[in-house]
Amino acid sequence: MGRHTTTAHGLIYTVVDDVTLVYRVVAHGQLFDAVSGRALTQAAFVSLDRNDVAAKVLGDGLFCLAAHAEHAFPKHDTQTDTVQATFRSQGYADQTVAIVLPAAAPFPIAVAPVRLRPNPVLLAGRVNQATGAQAPIAGALVTAQDAASQHALILRTPLANRYLAGASVSPVPPTGATQTLVQTVEAGVAVLVLNSALAATRVEVSDGVQSEQIDVGALSDADGYYRMRGIGGVAGFSLRCDSGPQTQTTEYAVNYGQPVNRVDFAL
């Protein structure tokens, strides 16, 4: 063991080197926005379920885990280890992933992309007459306009439960065909993306274990205002507003950077 001296606060100390620990990267990966598919560019943080491994998120969502591998994973040659990592970033839901270090796999191990879900936003606006005094219109229905590229439904209130892709969505009462979710929808989200068009004013979402019935679309109040909570999981969709024979459609791109998105209609 090496011996040397060092000076601190006017005193000379004799130091004997004991153990030199070298931290090396054992796993690495990247964070992405689950809606846009782009690499996360804003600040993000990560916490782990063990204190003998360090982690850091760098620019463009790149992250790494480092450790004194011989101490942290002494049986790596024959044993698979798992590190639970929780990623956080403002405006996104926390995401916990199990980072698996397969037995005998050489370090560093590449981790599958981690996709953070933007928090749902509120869609709100006002429906007015397009002519004259532009008086507010009560009872106008705001829904998603079905399109060949995307069959979306907006529920009046967000779902209470999480439903995986493949869950059924049926009209209530059962006046048409049952469709299925083509992407998982989280609790607190009110946007359903289906495999085919579904015309309904109320639907039941079910996965065989849990189910709930919710009205479709939002109605404007006496002052013409409407609100839709839980807009999330999609980049955007076509919006449609109906009041009697009058109809207006518009393309809507969700701005997840703004908690409240406003879209007005003039009929």
C-alpha positions as CSV (number, residue, x, y, z in Angstrom):
1,M,0.0,0.0,0.0
2,G,1.3,3.5,-0.9
3,R,2.3,6.0,1.8
4,H,2.4,9.8,1.3
5,T,1.8,13.0,3.2
6,T,-0.7,15.7,2.8
7,T,-1.2,19.1,4.4
8,A,-4.6,20.4,5.6
9,H,-5.2,23.5,7.8
10,G,-1.6,23.8,8.6
11,L,-1.1,20.2,9.7
12,I,0.8,17.5,8.0
13,Y,-0.9,14.0,7.8
14,T,0.6,10.7,6.8
15,V,-1.8,8.9,4.5
16,V,-1.7,5.2,3.7
17,D,-3.7,4.3,0.6
18,D,-6.1,1.5,1.4
19,V,-8.6,0.7,-1.4
20,T,-9.0,2.4,-4.8
21,L,-12.5,2.2,-6.0
22,V,-13.2,2.8,-9.7
23,Y,-16.8,3.5,-10.7
24,R,-17.6,2.5,-14.2
25,V,-20.8,2.7,-16.3
26,V,-22.8,-0.4,-16.0
27,A,-25.9,0.6,-17.9
28,H,-26.9,3.5,-20.2
29,G,-30.0,4.6,-22.1
30,Q,-32.1,7.6,-23.2
31,L,-35.3,9.3,-22.3
32,F,-38.0,10.1,-24.9
33,D,-41.3,12.0,-25.0
34,A,-43.9,9.2,-25.3
35,V,-46.2,11.4,-27.5
36,S,-43.8,13.1,-29.8
37,G,-41.2,10.4,-29.9
38,R,-38.4,12.9,-29.6
39,A,-35.5,12.7,-27.2
40,L,-36.2,14.6,-23.9
41,T,-34.3,17.9,-24.0
42,Q,-35.4,19.4,-20.7
43,A,-33.9,18.6,-17.3
44,A,-34.7,15.2,-15.8
45,F,-33.7,13.4,-12.6
46,V,-33.4,9.8,-11.6
47,S,-33.4,8.0,-8.3
48,L,-32.5,4.4,-7.6
49,D,-33.7,1.8,-5.1
50,R,-30.1,1.1,-3.9
51,N,-27.3,3.3,-2.7
52,D,-24.3,1.4,-4.1
53,V,-25.2,2.5,-7.7
54,A,-25.1,6.1,-8.9
55,A,-27.1,7.5,-11.8
56,K,-27.3,10.7,-13.8
57,V,-29.3,12.2,-16.6
58,L,-27.3,14.2,-19.1
59,G,-28.3,16.3,-22.1
60,D,-30.8,15.0,-24.7
61,G,-32.2,12.6,-22.2
62,L,-29.1,10.4,-22.1
63,F,-28.6,8.6,-18.8
64,C,-26.2,6.2,-17.2
65,L,-25.8,4.1,-14.1
66,A,-22.3,3.7,-12.6
67,A,-21.0,1.5,-9.8
68,H,-17.9,-0.2,-8.4
69,A,-19.2,-3.2,-10.2
70,E,-17.2,-5.8,-8.3
71,H,-18.7,-4.6,-5.0
72,A,-22.2,-3.8,-6.2
73,F,-22.7,-6.9,-8.3
74,P,-20.3,-9.5,-7.0
75,K,-22.1,-12.4,-8.6
76,H,-22.6,-10.8,-12.0
77,D,-20.9,-13.7,-13.8
78,T,-23.7,-16.1,-12.7
79,Q,-26.6,-13.9,-11.4
80,T,-28.9,-11.4,-13.1
81,D,-29.4,-8.2,-11.1
82,T,-32.1,-5.6,-11.3
83,V,-32.0,-1.9,-10.4
84,Q,-35.3,0.0,-10.0
85,A,-34.9,3.5,-11.5
86,T,-37.5,6.3,-11.2
87,F,-37.3,9.1,-13.7
88,R,-38.8,12.6,-13.1
89,S,-39.2,15.6,-15.3
90,Q,-41.4,18.7,-14.9
91,G,-44.7,18.3,-16.9
92,Y,-44.3,14.5,-17.1
93,A,-45.6,11.6,-15.1
94,D,-43.0,9.8,-13.0
95,Q,-41.8,6.6,-14.7
96,T,-40.3,3.7,-12.8
97,V,-38.5,1.1,-14.8
98,A,-36.6,-2.1,-13.9
99,I,-33.1,-2.0,-15.4
100,V,-32.0,-5.6,-15.8
101,L,-28.3,-6.5,-15.8
102,P,-28.3,-10.0,-17.3
103,A,-25.8,-12.5,-15.8
104,A,-22.4,-12.4,-17.5
105,A,-23.4,-9.6,-19.9
106,P,-20.5,-7.2,-20.5
107,F,-20.8,-3.7,-19.1
108,P,-22.1,-1.2,-20.0
109,I,-25.5,-2.7,-20.8
110,A,-27.8,-0.8,-23.2
111,V,-31.2,-0.1,-21.7
112,A,-34.4,0.0,-23.9
113,P,-35.7,3.6,-24.5
114,V,-37.6,5.0,-21.6
115,R,-40.7,7.0,-22.6
116,L,-42.1,9.6,-20.3
117,R,-45.8,10.5,-20.6
118,P,-46.7,14.2,-20.7
119,N,-49.2,15.1,-18.0
120,P,-52.8,15.6,-19.5
121,V,-53.9,19.1,-20.1
122,L,-57.3,20.9,-20.0
123,L,-59.0,21.8,-23.3
124,A,-61.4,24.7,-22.9
125,G,-63.0,27.3,-25.0
126,R,-66.2,29.1,-26.0
127,V,-68.8,28.6,-28.7
128,N,-70.3,31.7,-30.2
129,Q,-72.5,32.7,-33.1
130,A,-70.4,33.7,-36.1
131,T,-72.6,36.6,-37.0
132,G,-74.4,39.6,-35.4
133,A,-73.6,40.2,-31.8
134,Q,-71.7,36.8,-31.7
135,A,-73.9,35.6,-28.8
136,P,-72.8,32.6,-26.9
137,I,-74.3,29.2,-27.9
138,A,-75.5,26.9,-25.1
139,G,-75.7,23.1,-25.5
140,A,-73.2,22.9,-28.4
141,L,-71.4,19.5,-28.5
142,V,-67.6,19.4,-28.8
143,T,-66.2,16.1,-29.9
144,A,-63.3,14.5,-31.9
145,Q,-63.9,14.4,-35.6
146,D,-63.3,10.9,-36.9
147,A,-60.6,10.7,-39.5
148,A,-59.1,7.9,-41.6
149,S,-55.7,8.5,-40.0
150,Q,-57.0,8.4,-36.4
151,H,-60.2,7.2,-34.8
152,A,-60.4,9.2,-31.6
153,L,-63.1,9.7,-29.0
154,I,-63.0,12.4,-26.3
155,L,-64.8,11.4,-23.1
156,R,-66.6,14.0,-21.0
157,T,-64.6,13.1,-17.9
158,P,-61.3,11.2,-17.6
159,L,-61.1,7.5,-17.0
160,A,-60.7,6.3,-13.4
161,N,-58.7,3.3,-14.4
162,R,-55.9,2.3,-16.8
163,Y,-56.8,0.2,-19.8
164,L,-54.3,-1.6,-22.0
165,A,-54.5,-1.7,-25.8
166,G,-57.0,-4.3,-26.8
167,A,-59.7,-3.3,-24.2
168,S,-63.2,-3.0,-25.6
169,V,-65.1,0.2,-26.2
170,S,-68.9,-0.3,-26.8
171,P,-71.7,2.2,-27.4
172,V,-74.3,2.6,-24.6
173,P,-77.0,1.5,-25.3
174,P,-75.5,-1.2,-27.6
175,T,-76.6,0.2,-30.9
176,G,-73.4,-0.4,-32.9
177,A,-70.3,-2.6,-33.2
178,T,-67.8,-2.8,-30.3
179,Q,-64.3,-1.4,-31.1
180,T,-61.0,-1.8,-29.3
181,L,-58.2,0.5,-28.0
182,V,-55.2,0.6,-30.2
183,Q,-53.0,2.2,-27.6
184,T,-53.0,2.0,-23.8
185,V,-54.8,4.8,-22.0
186,E,-53.8,5.8,-18.5
187,A,-56.1,6.7,-15.6
188,G,-56.8,10.4,-15.7
189,V,-56.9,10.5,-19.5
190,A,-60.1,11.2,-21.6
191,V,-58.9,10.5,-25.1
192,L,-59.4,7.0,-26.6
193,V,-57.8,6.0,-29.9
194,L,-59.8,3.1,-31.5
195,N,-59.2,0.6,-34.3
196,S,-62.3,1.9,-36.1
197,A,-64.9,4.7,-36.1
198,L,-67.5,4.5,-33.3
199,A,-70.5,6.8,-33.3
200,A,-71.9,7.1,-29.8
201,T,-72.9,9.6,-27.2
202,R,-72.0,7.3,-24.3
203,V,-69.5,4.4,-24.2
204,E,-68.4,1.6,-21.9
205,V,-64.7,0.8,-21.6
206,S,-63.9,-2.6,-20.4
207,D,-61.0,-5.0,-20.1
208,G,-63.0,-7.9,-18.7
209,V,-61.9,-7.1,-15.1
210,Q,-62.9,-3.4,-14.7
211,S,-65.3,-1.2,-16.7
212,E,-66.8,2.3,-16.7
213,Q,-69.4,4.2,-18.6
214,I,-68.8,7.8,-19.7
215,D,-70.5,10.3,-22.0
216,V,-68.7,11.4,-25.1
217,G,-67.8,15.0,-25.8
218,A,-68.4,18.2,-23.9
219,L,-71.5,20.5,-23.9
220,S,-71.2,24.2,-23.8
221,D,-72.9,25.9,-20.8
222,A,-75.3,28.9,-20.8
223,D,-72.4,31.3,-21.5
224,G,-71.0,29.1,-24.3
225,Y,-68.1,27.8,-22.4
226,Y,-66.9,24.1,-22.5
227,R,-64.2,22.2,-20.7
228,M,-62.5,18.9,-21.3
229,R,-60.1,17.5,-18.7
230,G,-57.6,14.7,-19.3
231,I,-56.5,15.5,-22.9
232,G,-53.4,13.3,-23.3
233,G,-51.7,10.4,-25.0
234,V,-51.9,11.9,-28.5
235,A,-50.2,14.6,-30.4
236,G,-53.5,16.0,-31.7
237,F,-56.8,15.3,-33.5
238,S,-59.6,16.9,-35.4
239,L,-62.1,18.7,-33.2
240,R,-65.8,19.1,-34.2
241,C,-68.4,21.4,-32.7
242,D,-72.1,20.9,-33.5
243,S,-75.2,23.0,-32.6
244,G,-78.3,22.0,-34.5
245,P,-77.5,22.1,-38.3
246,Q,-74.3,24.2,-37.7
247,T,-71.0,22.5,-37.6
248,Q,-67.4,23.6,-37.5
249,T,-64.2,21.4,-37.5
250,T,-60.6,22.4,-36.8
251,E,-57.3,20.6,-36.4
252,Y,-56.0,20.7,-32.9
253,A,-52.4,20.0,-31.8
254,V,-52.1,19.4,-28.1
255,N,-49.7,21.9,-26.4
256,Y,-48.4,19.9,-23.4
257,G,-46.4,22.9,-22.3
258,Q,-49.6,24.8,-21.4
259,P,-51.8,23.3,-18.7
260,V,-54.8,24.9,-20.4
261,N,-55.3,24.7,-24.2
262,R,-57.9,27.0,-25.7
263,V,-59.9,26.4,-28.8
264,D,-62.9,28.6,-29.6
265,F,-65.7,28.0,-32.2
266,A,-67.8,30.4,-34.2
267,L,-71.0,28.8,-35.7
